[in-house]
Amino acid sequence: MKLQSPTIVLVAVAAALGAFVAVTELRSPDQAETDDGQVLFEFEESAVQFLTIETQSQALTFEKEDEQWQMRSPDEVTASESSVTFLLNLMASGRSDRVFEVNAAELADFGLTNPLAEVEVILNNDDTHRLILGDYDFNRSAIYAQTLSSAAHGGSSNGEKGEETEDENTSDLVDVFVVPTSFDTAVNRSMEDWKVDAKAVEETEETEETEETEETEETEETEETEETEETEETEETEETEETEETEETEETEETEETEETEETEETEETEETEETEETEETEETEETEETEETE
């Protein structure tokens, strides 16, 4: 069965592209593939101060202010922290497992003259790094990319770019990196994905306020409960002390009454005894007198 003409053309194009990439990689043995891959940029994510993204459909700029990313154009709004940091982390930690050299005139073959996107970051020392994303490879498993960097003049604070570094190669040969497709996902987002979700922020703030209110109410209830318990304990202690004092008073009164009763009984007994003795003496005296009279 014969192949149709369009199929033959596609097969020929794929074969030619594969052969071209193989040849370009072979002619740069110093850029051989490594286990870890080649680092794309040498900067820390935390050092990025400005970010610019240009895709085929939109252009955006961001600035870090008080450790919070803000969108500066096309709108002045708070940026989505997750979207921005995902892209910056990819750039700061990204590696390429294949790097090859091509003539500058051949960059169009990899989509690097009419790129999918260009990303530029400016660090807090005014150094600039740029990533250009071209076409997908033939099986859409990776993207061709180019990196450019420039250092600011020493001590510059006006943001002017300095001389080009070796990364920004002006010779006929240019390095082309093969990078993961996650870079395309990171830059080609909808406008809303680059902005913080205002509704989510409001819900989060409301939730935090509700939690704070609940914590405050719980704290107040706990304090009231503790005060109530302390008051009850104090009242119980006072009642116990009053009861003990009352019991002691009653015991003292009973003791005093008992002592008075005993003294009264003793006094009465003493009086009775004295009366009895007096009576006996009187009787004896009378008897004696009667006896004397009789005699």
Residue pairs with C-beta under 8 A, 6 or more apart in sequence:
3 11
14 138
17 109
17 138
18 138
20 109
21 100
24 100
24 101
24 102
24 176
25 31
25 98
25 100
27 101
28 99
28 100
28 101
31 38
31 99
31 100
31 101
31 175
33 97
33 98
34 97
36 95
37 95
37 96
37 97
38 95
38 96
38 97
38 99
38 177
39 94
39 95
40 91
40 94
40 95
40 96
40 131
40 145
40 147
40 177
40 179
41 91
41 92
41 94
41 129
41 131
41 147
41 149
43 92
43 121
43 123
43 127
43 129
44 92
45 85
45 88
45 89
45 91
45 92
45 93
47 123
47 124
47 125
48 64
48 88
48 92
48 121
48 122
48 123
48 124
49 63
49 64
49 122
49 123
49 124
50 61
50 62
50 63
50 64
50 121
50 122
51 61
51 62
51 63
51 69
51 84
51 87
51 88
51 119
51 120
51 121
51 122
52 59
52 60
52 61
52 62
52 119
52 120
52 121
53 59
53 60
53 61
53 62
53 87
53 117
53 118
53 119
53 187
54 117
54 118
54 119
55 116
55 117
55 187
55 188
56 116
56 117
57 188
58 74
58 191
59 73
59 74
60 71
60 73
60 74
60 191
60 194
61 71
61 72
61 73
62 69
62 70
62 71
62 72
62 79
62 84
63 69
63 70
63 72
64 70
68 78
68 81
69 78
69 79
69 80
69 81
69 84
69 85
70 76
70 77
70 78
70 79
71 77
71 78
71 79
71 194
71 195
74 191
75 191
75 195
77 195
77 196
78 195
78 196
78 201
79 194
79 195
79 196
80 193
80 194
80 195
80 196
80 197
81 196
83 186
83 189
83 193
83 194
84 194
86 186
87 119
87 186
87 187
88 121
90 182
90 183
90 186
91 119
91 121
91 129
91 131
94 179
94 180
94 183
96 145
96 177
96 178
96 179
97 178
98 142
98 177
98 178
99 175
99 176
99 177
99 178
100 175
100 176
101 173
101 174
101 175
101 176
102 109
102 110
102 173
102 174
102 176
103 172
103 173
103 174
104 172
104 173
104 174
105 172
107 113
107 134
107 146
107 174
107 176
108 114
110 134
110 135
110 144
110 176
111 134
111 135
111 144
112 132
112 134
112 144
112 145
112 146
112 176
115 132
115 133
115 134
116 133
116 134
116 135
116 143
116 184
116 187
116 188
117 132
117 133
117 184
117 187
117 188
118 130
118 131
118 132
118 133
119 130
119 131
119 133
119 187
120 128
120 129
120 130
120 131
121 128
121 129
121 130
122 128
122 159
123 129
125 152
126 152
126 156
126 157
126 159
126 160
126 161
126 162
127 149
127 150
127 151
127 152
128 149
128 150
128 152
128 161
129 147
129 148
129 149
130 147
130 148
130 149
131 145
131 146
131 147
131 183
132 145
132 146
132 147
132 148
133 143
133 144
133 145
133 179
133 183
133 184
133 187
134 143
134 144
134 145
134 146
134 176
135 143
135 144
136 142
136 143
136 144
136 181
136 184
137 143
137 144
137 178
140 181
141 181
142 178
142 179
142 180
142 181
143 178
143 179
143 180
143 181
143 183
143 184
144 176
144 177
144 178
144 179
145 176
145 177
145 178
145 179
145 183
146 174
146 175
146 176
146 177
147 167
147 175
147 177
148 167
148 168
149 165
149 167
149 168
150 161
150 162
150 163
150 164
150 165
150 168
151 162
151 163
151 165
152 159
152 160
152 161
152 162
153 160
153 162
156 162
164 170
169 175
